[in-house]
Amino acid sequence: MPVAKWNGVVLAESDECEKVEGNWYFPPHAIRREHFQASQTQTNCAWKGTASYFDVVVNGQRNKDAAWFYPAPTSAAANIKDYVAFWRGVSIEG
């Protein structure tokens, strides 16, 4: 089962993940919300749509825009609507 960790703390874990372009996307119910703060950052992907971001916060340390999700993906990416993926030092194990 994929598990996302940063600074030794589990951010998300689930056996219902989707893998897209080499990234694990965790279902929204699998993330530990206390470690996520909304960011104003948005980016656009030609085939997935507009991504929104979260800062990850663990023990007072902030990892800016370390998680992203697609709140309104294109039909081609409908399977990852609201699923959360990670980068910027967040490790995925399992």
Gaussian input, Z-matrix of N, CA and C with variables (Angstrom, degrees):
# hf/3-21g

backbone

0 1
 N
 C     1     B1
 C     2     B2     1     A1
 N     3     B3     2     A2     1     D1
 C     4     B4     3     A3     2     D2
 C     5     B5     4     A4     3     D3
 N     6     B6     5     A5     4     D4
 C     7     B7     6     A6     5     D5
 C     8     B8     7     A7     6     D6
 N     9     B9     8     A8     7     D7
 C    10    B10     9     A9     8     D8
 C    11    B11    10    A10     9     D9
 N    12    B12    11    A11    10    D10
 C    13    B13    12    A12    11    D11
 C    14    B14    13    A13    12    D12
 N    15    B15    14    A14    13    D13
 C    16    B16    15    A15    14    D14
 C    17    B17    16    A16    15    D15
 N    18    B18    17    A17    16    D16
 C    19    B19    18    A18    17    D17
 C    20    B20    19    A19    18    D18
 N    21    B21    20    A20    19    D19
 C    22    B22    21    A21    20    D20
 C    23    B23    22    A22    21    D21
 N    24    B24    23    A23    22    D22
 C    25    B25    24    A24    23    D23
 C    26    B26    25    A25    24    D24
 N    27    B27    26    A26    25    D25
 C    28    B28    27    A27    26    D26
 C    29    B29    28    A28    27    D27
 N    30    B30    29    A29    28    D28
 C    31    B31    30    A30    29    D29
 C    32    B32    31    A31    30    D30
 N    33    B33    32    A32    31    D31
 C    34    B34    33    A33    32    D32
 C    35    B35    34    A34    33    D33
 N    36    B36    35    A35    34    D34
 C    37    B37    36    A36    35    D35
 C    38    B38    37    A37    36    D36
 N    39    B39    38    A38    37    D37
 C    40    B40    39    A39    38    D38
 C    41    B41    40    A40    39    D39
 N    42    B42    41    A41    40    D40
 C    43    B43    42    A42    41    D41
 C    44    B44    43    A43    42    D42
 N    45    B45    44    A44    43    D43
 C    46    B46    45    A45    44    D44
 C    47    B47    46    A46    45    D45
 N    48    B48    47    A47    46    D46
 C    49    B49    48    A48    47    D47
 C    50    B50    49    A49    48    D48
 N    51    B51    50    A50    49    D49
 C    52    B52    51    A51    50    D50
 C    53    B53    52    A52    51    D51
 N    54    B54    53    A53    52    D52
 C    55    B55    54    A54    53    D53
 C    56    B56    55    A55    54    D54
 N    57    B57    56    A56    55    D55
 C    58    B58    57    A57    56    D56
 C    59    B59    58    A58    57    D57
 N    60    B60    59    A59    58    D58
 C    61    B61    60    A60    59    D59
 C    62    B62    61    A61    60    D60
 N    63    B63    62    A62    61    D61
 C    64    B64    63    A63    62    D62
 C    65    B65    64    A64    63    D63
 N    66    B66    65    A65    64    D64
 C    67    B67    66    A66    65    D65
 C    68    B68    67    A67    66    D66
 N    69    B69    68    A68    67    D67
 C    70    B70    69    A69    68    D68
 C    71    B71    70    A70    69    D69
 N    72    B72    71    A71    70    D70
 C    73    B73    72    A72    71    D71
 C    74    B74    73    A73    72    D72
 N    75    B75    74    A74    73    D73
 C    76    B76    75    A75    74    D74
 C    77    B77    76    A76    75    D75
 N    78    B78    77    A77    76    D76
 C    79    B79    78    A78    77    D77
 C    80    B80    79    A79    78    D78
 N    81    B81    80    A80    79    D79
 C    82    B82    81    A81    80    D80
 C    83    B83    82    A82    81    D81
 N    84    B84    83    A83    82    D82
 C    85    B85    84    A84    83    D83
 C    86    B86    85    A85    84    D84
 N    87    B87    86    A86    85    D85
 C    88    B88    87    A87    86    D86
 C    89    B89    88    A88    87    D87
 N    90    B90    89    A89    88    D88
 C    91    B91    90    A90    89    D89
 C    92    B92    91    A91    90    D90
 N    93    B93    92    A92    91    D91
 C    94    B94    93    A93    92    D92
 C    95    B95    94    A94    93    D93
 N    96    B96    95    A95    94    D94
 C    97    B97    96    A96    95    D95
 C    98    B98    97    A97    96    D96
 N    99    B99    98    A98    97    D97
 C   100   B100    99    A99    98    D98
 C   101   B101   100   A100    99    D99
 N   102   B102   101   A101   100   D100
 C   103   B103   102   A102   101   D101
 C   104   B104   103   A103   102   D102
 N   105   B105   104   A104   103   D103
 C   106   B106   105   A105   104   D104
 C   107   B107   106   A106   105   D105
 N   108   B108   107   A107   106   D106
 C   109   B109   108   A108   107   D107
 C   110   B110   109   A109   108   D108
 N   111   B111   110   A110   109   D109
 C   112   B112   111   A111   110   D110
 C   113   B113   112   A112   111   D111
 N   114   B114   113   A113   112   D112
 C   115   B115   114   A114   113   D113
 C   116   B116   115   A115   114   D114
 N   117   B117   116   A116   115   D115
 C   118   B118   117   A117   116   D116
 C   119   B119   118   A118   117   D117
 N   120   B120   119   A119   118   D118
 C   121   B121   120   A120   119   D119
 C   122   B122   121   A121   120   D120
 N   123   B123   122   A122   121   D121
 C   124   B124   123   A123   122   D122
 C   125   B125   124   A124   123   D123
 N   126   B126   125   A125   124   D124
 C   127   B127   126   A126   125   D125
 C   128   B128   127   A127   126   D126
 N   129   B129   128   A128   127   D127
 C   130   B130   129   A129   128   D128
 C   131   B131   130   A130   129   D129
 N   132   B132   131   A131   130   D130
 C   133   B133   132   A132   131   D131
 C   134   B134   133   A133   132   D132
 N   135   B135   134   A134   133   D133
 C   136   B136   135   A135   134   D134
 C   137   B137   136   A136   135   D135
 N   138   B138   137   A137   136   D136
 C   139   B139   138   A138   137   D137
 C   140   B140   139   A139   138   D138
 N   141   B141   140   A140   139   D139
 C   142   B142   141   A141   140   D140
 C   143   B143   142   A142   141   D141
 N   144   B144   143   A143   142   D142
 C   145   B145   144   A144   143   D143
 C   146   B146   145   A145   144   D144
 N   147   B147   146   A146   145   D145
 C   148   B148   147   A147   146   D146
 C   149   B149   148   A148   147   D147
 N   150   B150   149   A149   148   D148
 C   151   B151   150   A150   149   D149
 C   152   B152   151   A151   150   D150
 N   153   B153   152   A152   151   D151
 C   154   B154   153   A153   152   D152
 C   155   B155   154   A154   153   D153
 N   156   B156   155   A155   154   D154
 C   157   B157   156   A156   155   D155
 C   158   B158   157   A157   156   D156
 N   159   B159   158   A158   157   D157
 C   160   B160   159   A159   158   D158
 C   161   B161   160   A160   159   D159
 N   162   B162   161   A161   160   D160
 C   163   B163   162   A162   161   D161
 C   164   B164   163   A163   162   D162
 N   165   B165   164   A164   163   D163
 C   166   B166   165   A165   164   D164
 C   167   B167   166   A166   165   D165
 N   168   B168   167   A167   166   D166
 C   169   B169   168   A168   167   D167
 C   170   B170   169   A169   168   D168
 N   171   B171   170   A170   169   D169
 C   172   B172   171   A171   170   D170
 C   173   B173   172   A172   171   D171
 N   174   B174   173   A173   172   D172
 C   175   B175   174   A174   173   D173
 C   176   B176   175   A175   174   D174
 N   177   B177   176   A176   175   D175
 C   178   B178   177   A177   176   D176
 C   179   B179   178   A178   177   D177
 N   180   B180   179   A179   178   D178
 C   181   B181   180   A180   179   D179
 C   182   B182   181   A181   180   D180
 N   183   B183   182   A182   181   D181
 C   184   B184   183   A183   182   D182
 C   185   B185   184   A184   183   D183
 N   186   B186   185   A185   184   D184
 C   187   B187   186   A186   185   D185
 C   188   B188   187   A187   186   D186
 N   189   B189   188   A188   187   D187
 C   190   B190   189   A189   188   D188
 C   191   B191   190   A190   189   D189
 N   192   B192   191   A191   190   D190
 C   193   B193   192   A192   191   D191
 C   194   B194   193   A193   192   D192
 N   195   B195   194   A194   193   D193
 C   196   B196   195   A195   194   D194
 C   197   B197   196   A196   195   D195
 N   198   B198   197   A197   196   D196
 C   199   B199   198   A198   197   D197
 C   200   B200   199   A199   198   D198
 N   201   B201   200   A200   199   D199
 C   202   B202   201   A201   200   D200
 C   203   B203   202   A202   201   D201
 N   204   B204   203   A203   202   D202
 C   205   B205   204   A204   203   D203
 C   206   B206   205   A205   204   D204
 N   207   B207   206   A206   205   D205
 C   208   B208   207   A207   206   D206
 C   209   B209   208   A208   207   D207
 N   210   B210   209   A209   208   D208
 C   211   B211   210   A210   209   D209
 C   212   B212   211   A211   210   D210
 N   213   B213   212   A212   211   D211
 C   214   B214   213   A213   212   D212
 C   215   B215   214   A214   213   D213
 N   216   B216   215   A215   214   D214
 C   217   B217   216   A216   215   D215
 C   218   B218   217   A217   216   D216
 N   219   B219   218   A218   217   D217
 C   220   B220   219   A219   218   D218
 C   221   B221   220   A220   219   D219
 N   222   B222   221   A221   220   D220
 C   223   B223   222   A222   221   D221
 C   224   B224   223   A223   222   D222
 N   225   B225   224   A224   223   D223
 C   226   B226   225   A225   224   D224
 C   227   B227   226   A226   225   D225
 N   228   B228   227   A227   226   D226
 C   229   B229   228   A228   227   D227
 C   230   B230   229   A229   228   D228
 N   231   B231   230   A230   229   D229
 C   232   B232   231   A231   230   D230
 C   233   B233   232   A232   231   D231
 N   234   B234   233   A233   232   D232
 C   235   B235   234   A234   233   D233
 C   236   B236   235   A235   234   D234
 N   237   B237   236   A236   235   D235
 C   238   B238   237   A237   236   D236
 C   239   B239   238   A238   237   D237
 N   240   B240   239   A239   238   D238
 C   241   B241   240   A240   239   D239
 C   242   B242   241   A241   240   D240
 N   243   B243   242   A242   241   D241
 C   244   B244   243   A243   242   D242
 C   245   B245   244   A244   243   D243
 N   246   B246   245   A245   244   D244
 C   247   B247   246   A246   245   D245
 C   248   B248   247   A247   246   D246
 N   249   B249   248   A248   247   D247
 C   250   B250   249   A249   248   D248
 C   251   B251   250   A250   249   D249
 N   252   B252   251   A251   250   D250
 C   253   B253   252   A252   251   D251
 C   254   B254   253   A253   252   D252
 N   255   B255   254   A254   253   D253
 C   256   B256   255   A255   254   D254
 C   257   B257   256   A256   255   D255
 N   258   B258   257   A257   256   D256
 C   259   B259   258   A258   257   D257
 C   260   B260   259   A259   258   D258
 N   261   B261   260   A260   259   D259
 C   262   B262   261   A261   260   D260
 C   263   B263   262   A262   261   D261
 N   264   B264   263   A263   262   D262
 C   265   B265   264   A264   263   D263
 C   266   B266   265   A265   264   D264
 N   267   B267   266   A266   265   D265
 C   268   B268   267   A267   266   D266
 C   269   B269   268   A268   267   D267
 N   270   B270   269   A269   268   D268
 C   271   B271   270   A270   269   D269
 C   272   B272   271   A271   270   D270
 N   273   B273   272   A272   271   D271
 C   274   B274   273   A273   272   D272
 C   275   B275   274   A274   273   D273
 N   276   B276   275   A275   274   D274
 C   277   B277   276   A276   275   D275
 C   278   B278   277   A277   276   D276
 N   279   B279   278   A278   277   D277
 C   280   B280   279   A279   278   D278
 C   281   B281   280   A280   279   D279

   B1=1.4494
   B2=1.5316
   B3=1.3371
   B4=1.4645
   B5=1.5346
   B6=1.3286
   B7=1.4558
   B8=1.5286
   B9=1.3359
   B10=1.4654
   B11=1.5221
   B12=1.3627
   B13=1.4656
   B14=1.5237
   B15=1.3170
   B16=1.4620
   B17=1.5219
   B18=1.3297
   B19=1.4737
   B20=1.5262
   B21=1.3398
   B22=1.4535
   B23=1.5117
   B24=1.3341
   B25=1.4625
   B26=1.5281
   B27=1.3265
   B28=1.4663
   B29=1.5303
   B30=1.3370
   B31=1.4657
   B32=1.5209
   B33=1.3307
   B34=1.4667
   B35=1.5189
   B36=1.3212
   B37=1.4614
   B38=1.5188
   B39=1.3426
   B40=1.4574
   B41=1.5228
   B42=1.3208
   B43=1.4519
   B44=1.5326
   B45=1.3295
   B46=1.4674
   B47=1.5321
   B48=1.3233
   B49=1.4677
   B50=1.5214
   B51=1.3093
   B52=1.4597
   B53=1.5248
   B54=1.3350
   B55=1.4621
   B56=1.5282
   B57=1.3287
   B58=1.4624
   B59=1.5180
   B60=1.3191
   B61=1.4616
   B62=1.5343
   B63=1.3181
   B64=1.4611
   B65=1.5191
   B66=1.3258
   B67=1.4679
   B68=1.5221
   B69=1.3338
   B70=1.4624
   B71=1.5216
   B72=1.3150
   B73=1.4654
   B74=1.5219
   B75=1.3378
   B76=1.4548
   B77=1.5228
   B78=1.3423
   B79=1.4614
   B80=1.5217
   B81=1.3377
   B82=1.4651
   B83=1.5256
   B84=1.3268
   B85=1.4659
   B86=1.5279
   B87=1.3502
   B88=1.4642
   B89=1.5216
   B90=1.3294
   B91=1.4684
   B92=1.5354
   B93=1.3093
   B94=1.4723
   B95=1.5201
   B96=1.3126
   B97=1.4715
   B98=1.5257
   B99=1.3240
   B100=1.4680
   B101=1.5255
   B102=1.3368
   B103=1.4651
   B104=1.5332
   B105=1.3276
   B106=1.4633
   B107=1.5226
   B108=1.3359
   B109=1.4580
   B110=1.5252
   B111=1.3195
   B112=1.4625
   B113=1.5234
   B114=1.3164
   B115=1.4621
   B116=1.5222
   B117=1.3010
   B118=1.4661
   B119=1.5299
   B120=1.3267
   B121=1.4575
   B122=1.5222
   B123=1.3293
   B124=1.4545
   B125=1.5236
   B126=1.3179
   B127=1.4595
   B128=1.5169
   B129=1.3233
   B130=1.4510
   B131=1.5236
   B132=1.3067
   B133=1.4594
   B134=1.5282
   B135=1.3103
   B136=1.4633
   B137=1.5321
   B138=1.3325
   B139=1.4616
   B140=1.5277
   B141=1.3452
   B142=1.4697
   B143=1.5261
   B144=1.3210
   B145=1.4628
   B146=1.5126
   B147=1.3284
   B148=1.4610
   B149=1.5195
   B150=1.3382
   B151=1.4644
   B152=1.5196
   B153=1.3150
   B154=1.4584
   B155=1.5184
   B156=1.3387
   B157=1.4623
   B158=1.5230
   B159=1.3271
   B160=1.4521
   B161=1.5208
   B162=1.3328
   B163=1.4585
   B164=1.5287
   B165=1.3248
   B166=1.4568
   B167=1.5273
   B168=1.3334
   B169=1.4606
   B170=1.5296
   B171=1.3393
   B172=1.4706
   B173=1.5225
   B174=1.3203
   B175=1.4697
   B176=1.5331
   B177=1.3261
   B178=1.4623
   B179=1.5144
   B180=1.3220
   B181=1.4616
   B182=1.5264
   B183=1.3332
   B184=1.4655
   B185=1.5231
   B186=1.3197
   B187=1.4543
   B188=1.5288
   B189=1.3341
   B190=1.4693
   B191=1.5297
   B192=1.3185
   B193=1.4671
   B194=1.5275
   B195=1.3144
   B196=1.4675
   B197=1.5259
   B198=1.3216
   B199=1.4631
   B200=1.5236
   B201=1.3259
   B202=1.4639
   B203=1.5106
   B204=1.3369
   B205=1.4610
   B206=1.5200
   B207=1.3248
   B208=1.4606
   B209=1.5271
   B210=1.3406
   B211=1.4638
   B212=1.5316
   B213=1.3256
   B214=1.4623
   B215=1.5283
   B216=1.3326
   B217=1.4657
   B218=1.5249
   B219=1.3165
   B220=1.4567
   B221=1.5325
   B222=1.3129
   B223=1.4668
   B224=1.5290
   B225=1.3347
   B226=1.4653
   B227=1.5274
   B228=1.3384
   B229=1.4692
   B230=1.5258
   B231=1.3083
   B232=1.4694
   B233=1.5233
   B234=1.3382
   B235=1.4762
   B236=1.5257
   B237=1.3389
   B238=1.4675
   B239=1.5333
   B240=1.3119
   B241=1.4778
   B242=1.5249
   B243=1.3263
   B244=1.4719
   B245=1.5320
   B246=1.3217
   B247=1.4668
   B248=1.5262
   B249=1.3213
   B250=1.4685
   B251=1.5281
   B252=1.3435
   B253=1.4663
   B254=1.5293
   B255=1.3329
   B256=1.4653
   B257=1.5144
   B258=1.3385
   B259=1.4668
   B260=1.5083
   B261=1.3233
   B262=1.4675
   B263=1.5276
   B264=1.3467
   B265=1.4545
   B266=1.5153
   B267=1.3194
   B268=1.4694
   B269=1.5310
   B270=1.3189
   B271=1.4661
   B272=1.5237
   B273=1.3355
   B274=1.4577
   B275=1.5249
   B276=1.3196
   B277=1.4582
   B278=1.5237
   B279=1.3270
   B280=1.4571
   B281=1.5051
   A1=108.68
   A2=118.16
   A3=120.17
   A4=112.34
   A5=114.37
   A6=121.94
   A7=107.51
   A8=116.96
   A9=121.90
   A10=108.55
   A11=116.08
   A12=120.83
   A13=110.35
   A14=114.32
   A15=120.97
   A16=107.78
   A17=116.09
   A18=122.38
   A19=111.86
   A20=115.58
   A21=120.75
   A22=115.93
   A23=117.50
   A24=121.50
   A25=109.38
   A26=116.25
   A27=121.10
   A28=108.98
   A29=115.34
   A30=122.09
   A31=111.72
   A32=115.62
   A33=121.01
   A34=108.90
   A35=115.66
   A36=120.69
   A37=108.77
   A38=115.02
   A39=118.85
   A40=110.31
   A41=115.94
   A42=120.62
   A43=109.79
   A44=116.80
   A45=122.41
   A46=111.50
   A47=116.76
   A48=121.31
   A49=111.43
   A50=114.88
   A51=123.13
   A52=107.33
   A53=117.10
   A54=120.15
   A55=108.60
   A56=115.55
   A57=122.10
   A58=108.06
   A59=116.17
   A60=122.51
   A61=111.86
   A62=116.29
   A63=121.15
   A64=115.39
   A65=117.67
   A66=121.54
   A67=110.40
   A68=115.96
   A69=120.75
   A70=109.06
   A71=116.45
   A72=123.16
   A73=107.61
   A74=115.71
   A75=122.64
   A76=110.21
   A77=117.74
   A78=119.16
   A79=110.61
   A80=116.42
   A81=119.38
   A82=114.31
   A83=118.18
   A84=120.28
   A85=112.25
   A86=117.46
   A87=120.82
   A88=114.08
   A89=117.26
   A90=118.17
   A91=109.94
   A92=114.72
   A93=121.00
   A94=107.82
   A95=114.70
   A96=123.60
   A97=114.41
   A98=117.27
   A99=119.31
   A100=112.12
   A101=117.58
   A102=120.86
   A103=112.91
   A104=117.72
   A105=121.42
   A106=110.97
   A107=115.13
   A108=120.70
   A109=107.70
   A110=116.02
   A111=120.90
   A112=110.90
   A113=115.14
   A114=122.86
   A115=108.05
   A116=116.95
   A117=121.37
   A118=111.81
   A119=117.22
   A120=121.79
   A121=111.81
   A122=115.33
   A123=122.32
   A124=108.15
   A125=116.34
   A126=121.85
   A127=107.89
   A128=115.83
   A129=119.68
   A130=110.88
   A131=115.64
   A132=122.92
   A133=106.97
   A134=117.04
   A135=121.40
   A136=113.02
   A137=117.26
   A138=116.94
   A139=114.45
   A140=118.51
   A141=120.07
   A142=112.86
   A143=117.90
   A144=120.98
   A145=111.95
   A146=116.54
   A147=122.73
   A148=110.79
   A149=114.75
   A150=120.96
   A151=109.76
   A152=115.88
   A153=123.20
   A154=107.78
   A155=116.74
   A156=120.71
   A157=112.73
   A158=114.00
   A159=123.51
   A160=108.54
   A161=116.76
   A162=121.19
   A163=105.73
   A164=116.24
   A165=121.39
   A166=106.92
   A167=117.08
   A168=122.15
   A169=108.80
   A170=114.52
   A171=121.43
   A172=108.08
   A173=115.84
   A174=121.85
   A175=112.20
   A176=115.61
   A177=120.93
   A178=115.36
   A179=118.28
   A180=121.05
   A181=109.25
   A182=115.43
   A183=121.47
   A184=110.50
   A185=116.50
   A186=124.18
   A187=105.97
   A188=115.03
   A189=122.36
   A190=111.55
   A191=115.33
   A192=122.67
   A193=113.31
   A194=117.75
   A195=122.11
   A196=113.42
   A197=117.17
   A198=120.66
   A199=108.94
   A200=115.70
   A201=119.00
   A202=110.29
   A203=114.46
   A204=121.42
   A205=108.70
   A206=115.62
   A207=122.52
   A208=109.13
   A209=118.02
   A210=119.78
   A211=113.59
   A212=117.12
   A213=121.61
   A214=108.43
   A215=117.46
   A216=120.23
   A217=112.07
   A218=115.33
   A219=120.55
   A220=108.29
   A221=116.35
   A222=119.30
   A223=111.02
   A224=117.82
   A225=121.36
   A226=112.26
   A227=117.29
   A228=121.90
   A229=111.96
   A230=117.24
   A231=121.20
   A232=112.57
   A233=117.47
   A234=121.07
   A235=113.18
   A236=118.21
   A237=119.73
   A238=112.67
   A239=117.45
   A240=120.14
   A241=109.74
   A242=115.52
   A243=124.30
   A244=114.22
   A245=118.93
   A246=121.31
   A247=108.83
   A248=117.40
   A249=122.68
   A250=110.48
   A251=115.46
   A252=122.19
   A253=108.88
   A254=115.49
   A255=120.46
   A256=112.13
   A257=114.35
   A258=123.67
   A259=107.61
   A260=118.41
   A261=123.80
   A262=113.78
   A263=115.17
   A264=118.98
   A265=115.72
   A266=117.77
   A267=119.79
   A268=107.08
   A269=116.47
   A270=120.31
   A271=110.15
   A272=114.01
   A273=120.82
   A274=107.00
   A275=116.34
   A276=121.86
   A277=108.64
   A278=114.25
   A279=118.75
   A280=114.65
   D1=126.87
   D2=177.64
   D3=-63.50
   D4=138.28
   D5=177.60
   D6=-132.00
   D7=129.29
   D8=176.95
   D9=-99.79
   D10=129.29
   D11=-179.62
   D12=-133.41
   D13=148.00
   D14=171.46
   D15=-144.37
   D16=131.65
   D17=-177.68
   D18=53.85
   D19=37.04
   D20=176.33
   D21=78.74
   D22=4.94
   D23=-177.23
   D24=-111.94
   D25=135.01
   D26=177.57
   D27=-73.39
   D28=125.26
   D29=177.96
   D30=-97.56
   D31=-33.22
   D32=-178.19
   D33=-161.84
   D34=150.20
   D35=172.43
   D36=-156.54
   D37=138.97
   D38=-178.69
   D39=-169.36
   D40=150.64
   D41=171.54
   D42=-99.76
   D43=14.55
   D44=179.14
   D45=-114.01
   D46=26.23
   D47=-178.54
   D48=-74.02
   D49=158.32
   D50=172.89
   D51=-116.52
   D52=138.10
   D53=177.26
   D54=-106.95
   D55=121.98
   D56=-178.92
   D57=-133.39
   D58=126.18
   D59=178.60
   D60=50.60
   D61=39.11
   D62=177.20
   D63=81.31
   D64=0.74
   D65=179.55
   D66=-108.72
   D67=136.29
   D68=172.89
   D69=-81.91
   D70=128.93
   D71=175.22
   D72=-108.73
   D73=122.99
   D74=-177.27
   D75=-95.11
   D76=137.94
   D77=178.12
   D78=-62.24
   D79=149.86
   D80=-174.74
   D81=-57.30
   D82=-32.12
   D83=-179.36
   D84=-72.74
   D85=-10.52
   D86=-175.43
   D87=-93.67
   D88=-7.43
   D89=-178.17
   D90=-90.92
   D91=148.88
   D92=178.00
   D93=-90.75
   D94=94.48
   D95=-169.61
   D96=-53.97
   D97=-26.84
   D98=-177.57
   D99=-64.28
   D100=-14.57
   D101=-179.17
   D102=-101.80
   D103=8.84
   D104=-174.93
   D105=-122.22
   D106=132.31
   D107=174.90
   D108=-128.47
   D109=133.23
   D110=-177.84
   D111=-59.13
   D112=141.70
   D113=176.50
   D114=-114.08
   D115=157.16
   D116=176.20
   D117=-83.47
   D118=-8.17
   D119=-176.08
   D120=-68.34
   D121=137.94
   D122=172.09
   D123=-139.80
   D124=146.17
   D125=173.93
   D126=-134.34
   D127=165.49
   D128=-178.81
   D129=-120.92
   D130=136.22
   D131=173.81
   D132=-114.46
   D133=132.34
   D134=-175.98
   D135=-57.05
   D136=-35.75
   D137=-176.70
   D138=-107.47
   D139=-15.76
   D140=179.81
   D141=-101.26
   D142=-26.49
   D143=-178.95
   D144=108.74
   D145=-154.62
   D146=-176.59
   D147=-92.43
   D148=125.93
   D149=178.55
   D150=-96.57
   D151=141.06
   D152=171.05
   D153=-108.75
   D154=159.41
   D155=-172.57
   D156=-125.08
   D157=158.21
   D158=170.35
   D159=-121.75
   D160=145.07
   D161=162.66
   D162=-83.79
   D163=142.36
   D164=175.07
   D165=-100.40
   D166=129.93
   D167=-177.89
   D168=-125.41
   D169=121.69
   D170=-179.57
   D171=-135.12
   D172=123.77
   D173=177.29
   D174=48.78
   D175=44.01
   D176=177.42
   D177=80.04
   D178=-3.18
   D179=178.00
   D180=-99.43
   D181=136.35
   D182=-177.05
   D183=-109.57
   D184=132.12
   D185=173.75
   D186=-112.63
   D187=96.82
   D188=-172.51
   D189=-61.65
   D190=129.02
   D191=174.85
   D192=54.12
   D193=35.74
   D194=-176.18
   D195=-80.29
   D196=-9.84
   D197=179.64
   D198=-134.37
   D199=145.47
   D200=178.11
   D201=-139.77
   D202=162.20
   D203=-179.96
   D204=-155.70
   D205=164.44
   D206=179.84
   D207=-114.67
   D208=100.26
   D209=-178.09
   D210=-71.29
   D211=-24.65
   D212=179.97
   D213=-142.56
   D214=68.67
   D215=-175.70
   D216=-69.95
   D217=165.60
   D218=173.00
   D219=-66.92
   D220=167.38
   D221=179.95
   D222=-62.62
   D223=-29.37
   D224=179.16
   D225=-66.06
   D226=-23.34
   D227=-178.33
   D228=-116.57
   D229=21.58
   D230=-176.64
   D231=-57.56
   D232=-27.21
   D233=-178.30
   D234=-68.97
   D235=-12.58
   D236=179.00
   D237=-114.02
   D238=18.66
   D239=177.88
   D240=-55.63
   D241=122.69
   D242=178.81
   D243=67.59
   D244=1.01
   D245=174.60
   D246=-72.23
   D247=147.81
   D248=-172.38
   D249=-112.12
   D250=130.43
   D251=176.22
   D252=-117.48
   D253=165.59
   D254=-172.59
   D255=-133.47
   D256=159.45
   D257=171.32
   D258=-159.71
   D259=-161.33
   D260=177.11
   D261=55.90
   D262=49.37
   D263=174.09
   D264=91.77
   D265=-5.24
   D266=175.28
   D267=-76.79
   D268=126.03
   D269=-179.00
   D270=-93.78
   D271=144.53
   D272=175.33
   D273=-114.35
   D274=120.35
   D275=-179.92
   D276=-115.13
   D277=155.28
   D278=175.71
   D279=94.56

